[in-house]
């Protein structure tokens, strides 16, 4: 049987069904677990980063100036009156005196060829500086996204041991409560158990706060995609770019490239300052119209710059540019030393964290589990105390958290080394 609805109800009901379907679809999307991998996070973050958009615009602007830098300046149109009388019977008349003429002409400045070439080279170096800045910004964005993703992943992983501890403590608390009711357990143990359970619940609340803060940090890069569940972590035991190769080729470090390109720009400025001693010249061609009784005239003028008293002007400019070039050279060397120290320190962090992870897996975690099993067996057999069980269980949880913290430390060092050079986005 088909139920016919009045027209006034059919349209609202249709909209209600549509909204319900959309909500169900969105919940289904979340339920299906469309996970967010680190590779996808990098791709999304790089595509939507305002920082990269800004630096890309700076690079595009610098590229636009390269072809224009070596061009001649625009010509100048000159219009005026020569030899206009200012007194006498013909004052202010332009058609009475034979020397007065209305004049129109064109003047063109000609910087010397070397100067034009150096201007083009300088613009190209400015473009290279912006390109190096873009590469450094890309690498920095990728590093920060990777660090934010890893922080969120390990914050979520650290919640599981705490939740398990709360669950186990609650079960033991129920057992102790039943034992107290039957007279087989004293209330001191129950109070100790309850205090431990409350403290564990507080740890879960604090960990939830850490998870939310980590998600907000990732959302600054990915917006709503940060709400998606995370996929499995990358292999932080291997690198796309071996640290030894990075150390051997520090000039490829994106930040180092910026300093290197700035040094090249400073050297070009020195050459331009030295070129100021070579005179430029200009050409002017003008047509002069006189009164009807007189012949018209054409004028051709050539002018040259005269670098007069270079010691007071050009030499000082050259000295200033040379000092700035020395500054840029010193900054290159300082950056190289700092980057080398940073790389070696990060590699040491990564190696040490790897050794500690091995110790957790092979020694500390198995030992903590054995202590819990032994304490539980002794307690159930009437040979141990509940306090020892609580202590060993808490110690096992702390060991698991310590293992996760060590994995996070290695992941941080891995991200900073692995994304030192920008990665090309995968299609």
N, C-alpha and C positions, 0 to 999 in steps of 0.2 A: 504494500500500500504506500503510495506517495503522499506525503503531507504537504499541502499547498499553504504557503505563508502569505500574509498580506504584503503588499509592496513596501509598506513603511518599515517592515521588519526584515525583508529579504536582503536589502543592501547592507544594513548594519551587521547582520549575521555573516554575510559574505566577507566583510572586512575583518570581523572577529576570527573567522576561520583562517583567513590569510595571515593574520598576526600570529595565531597559534602555530601555523605551519612554519613561519619564519623562525619563531622561538624554538620550536622543536628541531628545526634544521640546525640552528646555531648550537644548541645543546648537543646535538648529534655530532657536530664537527668537533666539539671539545671532547665528547665521549670517545670518539674514534681515535683520539690522541694524535692529531696532526703535529708531530714533534718538530722542534726547532733545533737543527744541528748547528754546530759552530760555523761550518762553511756557509750555510744559508744566512746565519746572523751577520756574518761579515759582508755578504753580498747585499743584504737589505740595508745595513747600516751605512755602507759606502755609497749606495745609491741615493740615500736620503740625507746625507750629512751636509748641513749648511756650511760647515768649515771647508769642505772640498769644493762646494759651489763657489764660495767666495774666492778661494785660491785659484780655481779654474778661470774665473773672470779676470783675475789679476794676470794670469798667464796669457789669456786671449788678448788682453789690452797690450801687453808687452809685444806680442807677436805682430799686432797691427802697426806698431811703430818701427819695426825693423826695416821694411821697404822704404819708408818715408825718411829715415834718418840720413841716408846718403844723398838725398835729392838736393837740387839747388833751391834756394829760397825763392819765394814768389817775386816776380818783377813788380816794380813800382811805377805807377802812372803819375807824371808830374805835369801840372797845369798852373800857369801863372802869367804875369806880365813883367817884362823886363824894361828897365829904364823909363818908368812912368814919371813925367814932370810933376813936381809938387808945388811949384810957384811959377810966377810969370803968367803971361797971357794964355799959355796952353796947359796950365796946371790941370792935373787929373784927366787930361785927354789922351787917349791911347792911339789916336789916328792923326795926330798933328805933327809930332816930332819924328824925324827920320830914324832916331835911335830906339823909339818905343815899339815894342812888338808884343803881340799875344803869343804865348808859347805853350806847346804841348809836347810831351816827350815820354819816353819809357827808360827806366833805369833797372839794370840787373846786377845784383851782387854775385861774385864768383869766388866762393871759398876755394882755397887750393885743393887739388885732387887728394892729397894725403889726408887733409882734414876731413873731407867728405868720407873717405874710406874709414878713418878712425871713428867718425860718428856712427857709421853703419856697424862697425865692430862693437862699439859701446852698446848700441841698442841690442845687438845680438847677445852680448853678455848679460844685459838686464833680462832678456828673455830667458837665458839659461839659469839665471838666479831664481826666477819665478818657477821655472820647470823643476829645479832642484827643491824649491820650497813645496811644490805640489807633491813630489815624490815623498818628501819627509812628512808632509801632512797625511798622505795616504797611509804610510806605514804607521804613523802615530794613531790614526783613527782605527786601523785594524788591530793594533796592540790594545787599545783601550776597550774596544768591543770584545776582544778575546778575553781580556782580564775580567770584564764585567760578566761575561757568560760563565766563565769558570768560577767566579765568586758565587754566583747564584747556584750553579750546579752543586758545588761542595757544601754550600749552606743547606741545601735541601738534603744532601746525603747525610749531613751531620744530625739532622732531625730524627732519622730512623733509629739510631741507637738509644736516643733519649726516650722516644715513644715506647720502644721495647722495654726499657727499664721501668717506665711508669706502669706498663701492663703487667710485668712480672711482679713488681712490688704490690700492685693491687691484688693479684692472686694470692701472694703470700700473706698480705694483710687480712684477706678473708679467711685464710687457713688459721692464722693466729687468733683471729676473733672467735672462730669456732672452738679452738683449743682453750681459750680463756673461759668461754661459756661452760665447757666441760670440766674446768678445773685443772687442765693439764699445762696451762701456760700462765705466766704472770702478766700483769698489765704493763710492766716496764717495757717488755718486748713489743707490745702492741703500740705503745707511745713512740718508741724508737722507730718502728716500722712506719708509722704514720708520718713522723717528721721527715724521714727519708723520702717517702712518697710525695709529700708536699714540695720538698726541695726539688725533686725530679720534675714535677709538674711545672714549677717555676722556670726550670731550665728549658723546658719545651716552649713556654711562652716567650722567653728571651730569644730562643732560636727562631721562632716565628717572626719576631721583629727583625732579626738579622736577614731572614729570607726576604721580607718585604723591602727592606732597604736595598738589598742586592737587586731585587726586581726593578725598583725605581731607577737604580743606576743603569740597568740594561735598557729600560724603557726610554731613557734620555736619548738613546741611539736608535732604538727600533720601534718606539711608540707602542701601538697595540700588539705587535708581534711578540713583545716581551711577556705577554700573558700565556703564550703557548707553552705546553710541557716541553722540557728539554730532552733531546736525544742523548745517546751515549757520548761520553767524553772522547776527545781525540787521544791518540797515543802520544803521551808526553815523554816517552823514552827515546824518541827519534826526532830528528829535525829535517825540515826541507832544505835548510841552508846550514851545513855543518859549521859550528862555531870556529873550528880551526881555519876554515876557508875565510870566514869573516875577519878573523884576526890578521890573516895574510893579505887581505884586500880591504884595508880600512878606508881607502879612498872611495869605496862603493857605499860606505855608510851614508844614508840619506842626509843626515844632519851635517856630516863632514863635507858632502858635496856642496852644500849651501856655502860653507866657508871657502871652499876651493873656488867656486864661481865668483864669490865676492872679491877674492884676491885678484882673479883675472880682470874683473871690472875695474878695480883700483889701479892696476897696471895700465889699463887702457886710458884711464884718466890722466896718468902721468904723461903718456905719449901725446894726448890731446893738449895738455898744458905746454909741453915742449914745442908743439907745432904752432903755438900762438906767436912764436918768434918769426914765423914765415908769413910774409904779408899776403893778405887777400886783395882782390881788386874788383872794380865794378866798372860797368860800361853804361853810358847814358847817350841816347840819341834823341834830339829834340827838333821840332819844326817851329820856326818863328814867323808869325804873320805881322807885317807892318802896314802902314797906311797905303791907300791906293796909289800914291805917287812914288812909292818906294818898293824896292824888291824884297821878296820874302827870303828867309834864310834857314839854313839847317845847321845844327850844332852837333858835334860828336865830342864827348868828354870821357876820359879814362882816369880813374883815381885808384890810388894804392894806399894800403895801411902802412903807417910808419911806426914800427915798434921802437918808440923813442924812450931812452933811459930804461932798458930792459931790467937792469939791476933793481929798480924800484918797483917794477910791475910784474913782468912775465917771470923773472927769476924767483920772485916770492911765491907766485902761483905754483911754479914747478916744485919748489921746495915743500910747499904744503901738501901737494898731491903725493910726493914721494914719501913723506912721513905717514900719510894715510895708507899708502901701499905697504909700508913696513908694519903698520898696525894690523892690517889684514893678514899679512904673512905670519905675524906672531899669533894671531887668533886661530889660524889654521893649525899651527903646531900645538897650541894649547888644547884645541878641540880634539886633535888626534890622540893626545895623551889621555884626556878624560874619557874618550870613547874606548880606548884600549883598556883602561882600568875598569870601566863599566862592563865591558864584555867579559873580561877575565873574572870579575866578581860574580856576574850572573852565571857564568859557566861553573864556578866553584859552588854556588848555591844549588844549581841543578844537580851536580854530581853528589854533593853531600846529601841532598834530599833523597836521591836515588838509593844511596847506601842505607839511609835510615828506613826507607820503605821496605827494603829487603830484610832489615832486622825486625821490623814490626811483623812482617809476614812469616818469617822463619822462627823467631824467638819470642817476641813479646806477646803477640796475640795468642799463640798456642799456650804459652805459660799462663796467661791470664785466664783462659778457659779451663785449664787444668786446676787452677786454684779454686775457681768457682765450683767445679765438679767435686773436688775434695772437700770443700767446706760444706756443700749440700749433703754429701754422703755422711760426713761426720755428724751434722745436725740431725739428719733423719735417723741415724743410728743411736742418738742420744749421747754422743761423745763430743759434740761441739755446741757452740752458742750461736744464737740468731745474729748477734752483732757481727760475728766473723763472716757469716753468709752475706750480710748487707755490705760489709766492707769490700769483700772480694767481688761482689757483683758491681758495686760502684767503680772499683778499680778496673774491672774489665771494660766498662763503658768508657771510662776515661782513656783507656788504652786504644779503644776503637776510634774515639774522637782524636786522639793524638796521631793515629795513623792517617786519618782523613786530613788533619791539618798539615801533616808532612806531604801528603799527596798534593794539597793545595799549594804548598810552598814550591814544590817542583813544577807544578803547572804554571805558577806565576813566572818563574825563571824561564820556563820553556816558551811561554807566550812572548816575553820580552825579547828572547833570542830568535825565535822562529819567525816573528813578524818584525824583525829589525829592518828587513828589506820588504818593500811592498809586494803583496801577492796579487797577481792578476785575477780578476773576478772570473769564476767559472761560469760557462753559459748554462 
